[in-house]
């Protein structure tokens, strides 16, 4: 299977969609790097900065307006969605731009300095009021999770039949990429063994909480970006951050903050392992599809060494 290609978006189409929502006058329309599944542009309109994203994945931004309202209304520095729609086979979304650079662009030392603030924001994010929303897993346009239980959610993530989604025909990766069936099966069995520790917990999960989705101006965190939002155990976000900031003692810093805040986390170690396996398995599959063999090997070795028993 070849590396996934983001859609090609002509600048004229970008201008048309901006004009439809904001009127004429957009300037400094600039393609941005990042966004594995979206083609992204920044622009200015009447002195305000914005971002517009395009995806050829069906329903790519359906829940974005709900999540944007949910987070920004509760003090999370998340971009406010001001417009979205469909043009041809592309979904698009327009958001207010948050100033700052990707935390990934800063030195390891500068990233380390931001860690305490990052953990405070993550804790706040994971404990926001969900209102009357129900369910687990992917958050739909109406705000409910797509599944009745955590188990139903994670099993669906790794089901073979993913017709119409980014993961359609993903079993082919076992034959066409570096994805190893025996390794996948081993980690899946460990996920099965540990996931029941995660099942009782239902909080907001960002789902992609790492340096490439975090903005900083060099002195503070200014914003949190794109998420694969879901309802479930918040330790999923900690597992993601820890693997992306390896060597920064993220887990210990997190535990120290929770202790200072008086937050007790039952079955912490078991739940964190369940989270590592859940997200790590998806990481293996994604890295294989994208052709990122180094990231695949790094994650594979971590997961296999996590629990020898």
N, C-alpha and C positions, 0 to 999 in steps of 0.2 A: 504494500500500500504506500502510495507516495505521500509526501509531506502535505499537510492541509494548506490550501491557498485561500487567503482572505479575498473577499470579492473586490473586483476592480470597480472603482467609483470615479466617474468623470467629474471634473470640477464644475461643469455646467449644471449637473444634477445637484451637487452640493448647494450651489447658489439658488437653484429653484426651490429646494426644500426649506432653506433658511428664509427666503422671501415669503414663502407661503405662511410661515408662522410669525415672522418678525417684521416683514416688509423689506423693501430694498435698502441698500446701504451697508451691507456686510463688507468688512475690509479685513485684510491680513489673514485670508483663509490659508491655513498651513497644515499639511499632512503631519500627523504625529506618529512616532514610533510607539510600540507597545500595543496591548490588546491582541491576544492570540486569535480571537475569533471575530474581531470587529475591525473595520477600516475607520480610522478616527481622524477628525480635522478640528483644529481650533480656529476661532475667528472672533472678531470684535464687531459689535453693533451698538451704535450710539453710546460709545464709551464703556460698554459692559463686555466682559469676556465670556465666551461660551465654548462648548464642545458639541460636535455632532458626530454620532457614531452610526455606522451602517453594518448590517449583517445579512447574509443570505440564509441564515438558519431560521426556520419557521418559529414565530413567536419569541424571537430573541429578547425583546424588551418589554414583554407583556406585563411583567410584575414590577418593572422599574419605577413607574410613577407611584405605585403603592409604597414600595420600599423607600423611595426618596422622601415621601411625605412622612412616613413612619419615623425615619431616622432624623431628618432635619428638624422635625417638630419636637424632638426630645433631646436636642443639644448635641447630637452627633454631627461632626463636620463633614457631611455627605452632600454631594451636589444635588441641587433642587432641579427636578425635571420640569421643563416648561413647555414641552411639546414632543409628540411622537406620532408615528404613522407608518404607512407602507407605500412604497413606490416600486412598481414592477414586482420583481421577486425579492426586493430588499426591504427589511424592516429598518427603521431609523429612530433615533432618539436625540433630542436636544437638551442639554443640561447647562446650568450655570457653571462657569469655570472657577475652580478654586486655585488660587495662586500658590506657587511652590514647585519644587522639582521632585521627581521620584526619589524616595529615600534610598533606593538602590544606587543612585548616582553619587551618593556621598561616600566618604571613606568608611572603612570598618569602624574606626574610632568614633567618627561622628554618628554613625548608626547606633553604636553602643550608648552614647550619651542620650539618645532619644528613647532608649528602651523603657525607662521608668514611666515616661509620659505615654508611651505606646501601650503599655500594660494597663495604665489607668483608663485610657480610651477603650481598650478592648473589654475591660471589665464592665464599663458603663454600657458599651454596645451589647454585650451578652446579657445584660439584665434590664433592658428596656421593657416598658409595659407593652404587652402584645394585644391589649384590648380584648375583644371578643373572638379573635382569630383562633381557629382550631386546626388540628391535624399536625402531621410531621412531614419533613422533607420539603421539596421545592415549594416556594411560595407563589401562589397563583395571583392573577390580576385582582381578585377580590380580597386577597390577604390570607386565605386559608392555606394550610399545608395540603399537599396532594395525596397524602396517605394517612390511614388511620393509626398506624404504629410506626415506630422507628425501624423495626425489622422489615416491614413491607417496603419501606423507603430504600434501605440499603440493598435489599435483594433486587429491587427493580433497577438500581443503578448498574448492577452487574449481570442483568438478564441478557441472554443472547439476542433476543429480538428487540432491536432499537430502531425499528423502521421509521424513517422520516426525521431522524435526529442526527446530531453530530456523530453519534456512535453507531449508525447503521452499518451492519455487516462487520462489526469490530472483531468478531472471531477470526476473520481472515488475517488479523495481525499475528496470530500464532504461526502462520505460514509465510508471511511476507515481511516481517519485521523482526526486531530483536526480542519481542515479547515471548517469554518461555512459558509454555503451558504448565509444566510441572512446578515452576516457581509460583506462577499465578495461583494454581490449585492449593499449594501449601499455605500461602498467605491468606487465601480465601477461607481455608479451614480454621486458621487462627482467628480471623475476623469473626467467624461463626461462634467460636469458643468464647470470645471476649465481649461480643456486642450486647449480650444481655445486661452487662453492667451499665451500658449507655442508655438502654431502652426507657428507663423511668423518667428521663430528664428532657424537658422541652423548653428551650430558650431560643433566642434569635442567634443564628449562626451566619457570619459573613460568608464563609466558605472559600475564600481566596485571600486570606489575610496575610500579606507578605509585602516586602519592600517595594515591589513594582506597583502596588495598589495603594501606597501610602505617600502622601506629599509632605514636604518640609520646606521651610524657608531658611533653614540652617540654624535656627534658634528654637524652633518649636514645630510640632506636627500641625499642619494647616488643613489637611483633609484626608478622608478615606474614600477610595474609589471603587471601581467595579467589583461586584460581588456575585457569587453563585449562592444566593441567599436561600436559607432553609430553616426549618424549626427542628431542634434536636439538642443533643448534648453540646454545651458551649466549649468543652475541651477539644472539639474538632478544630476550632480556631487556634487554640494554643499549639496543637500538634503541627498545624501548618506553619505558624510563625517560628516555632522551634526548629523545624527542618530547614527553613529558609535563612535563619540566622544562627546556623550551627556554629558553636564555639563561643557564643555570647551568654551562656548559662541562662537561657530564657526561662526554662522551667523553674529553676530556683528563684529567679527574680519574680516570677509570677506567684509562686507559693508564698514568698515573703510578703508580697502586696496583699494577697488574700488574707493572710494572717493578721496583718495590720488593719485591714478593713473589717475584720471580724466575720469573714465569709468562710464557712466550713464546707468542704467538698468531700462528701463520702466516697469511698472506694476510688480515691484519686488515681492511684497507679494503674489499677485495672481499667478504669475508664480512659485513661490516657493511651494505654496500649490499644484499646479498641479503636480509639480515634486515629492513632498512627496507622493501623492496618486499613481502616476505612479509606483514609485519604491517600495513603501510600500506594494502595492497590490502584486507585484511580490515576495516581501519578505515573506508575509504571506503564499503564495503558496509554496515557497521553504522551509521555516521552517517546514511546515506541512509535506511535502514529506520526509524531512530529519529526522523527528521525534524530532525536537528541540522545545519542547513545551514552554519553558521559553522565548525563542526569539520570538515565535509566540505571546504569551500573551503580551509581552512588546510592540511589534509593533502594534498589534491590538488595545491596549488601547491608544497608541499615536494617531493613525489615527482616531479613533472614537472621540477623544477629540479635534481634530484639528479644526473642524468647526462645531459648534453646530447648526448653522442656517440652 
